Amino acid sequence: MEETACILPDDAFLTDFRLSEPTPNGRTIDLVGFASSAVGLPARFNRSPLFSDAELTAPITPDPHEKREGFSLQAKLEKRKQEGGK
């Protein structure tokens, strides 16, 4: 959750955050929310060492009430590598 908050731009917020394990040892996060510009969000998540294969899972939808773009994004969680080769 902390890494997600660091990755999202300051003008973005989430309405839904789900953690799931669709395959054994294969965790994913599903995010739904709003941002001023949602198109670059997958690239931001893919640059993180904790996430991979981030992609938008639905079309970006402008929301006149929020004055932002609605988005739905999914990313795989990467296993943290232990330091010191342990």
N, C-alpha and C positions, 0 to 999 in steps of 0.2 A: 504494500500500500504506500509506503514511504517513497519508494522509487517512482511509482506512478505519479505521485504528487510533484516530484522533482521534474519529471519529464513533461507533464502537461504545461502548456503556457499559462501565464497568470490570468489570461482572459477566458480560460476554459473551466468548465465544471462538469461533474458527473451526476447523472440521475440514477445510474445503475452500475454496480461493480460486482461481478461474479467470478469466483475461482472454481474451476472444475477440473476433473481428471478423466478425460474421455478415454484414455488408454492407460494401462499400468505404467506408472512413472512418467506420464505425459500430462503435465498440468498446463492449463491455459487460463488466461484472464479474458473476460468479455466486458467491455466498457461501452456504455451508452451515455451520451452527454451532448454538450454544446460548446462550440469554440468559434472565435471570430473567423478563423480559417482552419477547416478540418483536413484539407487535402494533404498537408505535410505531417500529420500525426503518425502514420505508419513509419515513416523514415526516422522520426524522433525516437520511437520505441525500438526500432531495429539497431540504432546506435548504442543502446544500453547493453551492458554485459549480462543483464538479467532476463532480457527478452529476445525472441527471434520470430521470424515469419509473421510479423505484424501486418495486418491488412484490414481494410475497411470491409465490413460484412453486409453493408446495405448502402444504397445511394445517399450521398450527402444531401440534406434537405434544409433549405433556408427557412428560418422561423421568424416571421415578422414581429411576433410578440417579444421574443428574447433578443432579437436583432443579432442573431448568431446562426451558425450552421449546426444542424443536428447531425450527429455521427454515431456509428456503431462500429467498434473495432475489436478485433481479437488478436491475441499474441500468445505465443508459447513461452512458458517459463523455462529458462535454462538452469541446469543444476550448477550451483556454485562450485568452483574448483577449490579444493582444499589447499591452503598455503603450505609451503615447505614439503610438498610431495607426500603428505600423509593421507 
